């Protein structure tokens, strides 16, 4: 009878086993934008080959066949899109270095009609389009800063010249004729602008050459530094308050936690609307129709809980009603038609990758546009639970645990996944592919927002500077100890797997905590810190070199003491190294150096490398092979394969 019960239990688990191939596929459509008349949706299109992207435009009533489909060169994609009019779309070009590489702007801006006709090059250096002779002299970076409240065929563009990088200039640009009118200019590069509904730039803000956040207020024809911005770190003016000369803004008090406030433009008469001592506060997904203004806030950690600026406002009540229709998920407002009659919103959560819907705000009729990942069944996915614990020095940290569905929550085999970045990046509650794949295979997954991560203020982020191999690793190790102490994890069955900086951490945690882990997986990792100054794309810019000296330093002794390539003799677990041979961020030389170090130390390891892959595999067949190898490696060391080996005579 016991054997029958065990077989039945195994069959139930197997029934929910999602094919590896389903986790290896990439989202076909992302970043939707609704046209001003509510008739069309523009999207970033991603080809099944994994590296070809483009622009797709669909009619709202028919999402089966695009009106226009424009493919871009390999690894290029639309980084941002805005509708300048109901028939004219503006696209900022971007590129991505593999599936775990962050998308970055190329600085080029194009425009195209809804039917795919009249493409034109509005900013950039390539000789393309009707104005190639003049636009080819645009030696710089262009960024879309927004559009007027009422569409008029124009958009706002920020430009920085290559020959004068310490200057940001804001233009009003006609997307049809390419004519430009200067709106603002400030002698600092990389500044963003807050533009009031009347079209005037009221604030300029961003990071200076020394990685210091700066904010300037427009006064007359000049700019004055905003008083008090040192204490109110990362102060960001969000929008004008309707019917007044006041603004909404977010900031971190002394770099800790976050506040959302209403205040005079000069900083006076401040009213706190939301304060969180643990995390930053954001208005993401909680905006009204044009002229765009926030109607609510959420904290960047934990499960999103909305605080409404005015709970009785119709827009707040609409959000509340939709949220009740989709319990357990977060409703994010993506775009309104210009008259506010049509709203595109997204429903997403820890098990729901994302559904995009359209609601008529007059009749309240809801129609589904598309699923972000249509082949994933949320009912088969696992719960992700944000929790907090104390690090060994007393600092409170956030952990996110993904519990395998249908399993006991005690003494589980566990995989620690340190996120990449590391600075300014964080793990959150929403659906995460690696975590769901491993949980679906029966593993508890632990993700720790160690110091240096984003979302908790500049002080928390800077606390990870120059501590890559020390305090950051201690935070990760403290997270594992906490999960074991809570009886969630089996202390004898813990592995670590990470990508990019996470790959670095996968090696370093095994060095810093001998005996804690049973195996380690490094995916496109950084293993030699000094090499970052000589190889890879970070070193190629002044900003990148400044970043390196700020976060890892230049002391050769410290770099060596915190590089896995110099510590391979202390790695006493089986290692699996995975790398794209054309990686630009963590170049293949990093993999070679780690492999050579393991060879020299006579340590066991497995490898998987692929040509024509960059920072994270993009070809579905390569991702599937990696996941299969990862599953087998974990199974052998902490899964059922390990148990069978231990039981063998």
Secondary structure, 3 states (H helix, E strand, C coil): CHHHHHHHHHHHHHHCCCCHHHHHCCCCEEEEEECCCCCEEEEEEECCCCCCEEEEEEECCECCCCCEEEECCCCEEEEEEEEEECCEEEEEEEECCCCCCCCEEEEEEEEEECCCCCCEEEECCCCCCCCHHHHCCCCEEEEEEECCCCCCCEEEEEEEECCEEEEEEEEEEECCCCCEEEEEEECCCCCEEEECCCCCEEEEEEECCCCCEEEEEEECCEEEECCCCCCEEEEEEEEECCCCCEEEEEEEECCEEEEEEEEECCCCCCEEEEEECCCCEECCCCECCCCCCECEEEECCCCCCCEECCCCCHHHHHHHHHHHHCCCCEEEEEEECCCCCEEEEEEECCCCCCEEEEEECCCCCEEEEEECCCCCCHHHCCCEEEEEEECCCCCEEEEEEECCCCCCCCCEEEEECCCCCCCCCCCCCCCCHHHHHHHHCCCEEEEEECCCCCCCCHHHHHCCCCCCCCHHHHHHHHHHHHHHHCCCEEEEEEEEEEECHHHHHHHHHHHHCCCCCCEEEEECCCCCCHHHHCCCCHHHCHHHHHHHHHHCCCCHHHHHHCCHHHCHHHCCCEEEEEEECCCCCCCHHHHHHHHHHHHHCCCCEEEEEECCCCCCCCCHHHHHHHHHHHHHHHHHHHCHHHHHHHHCC
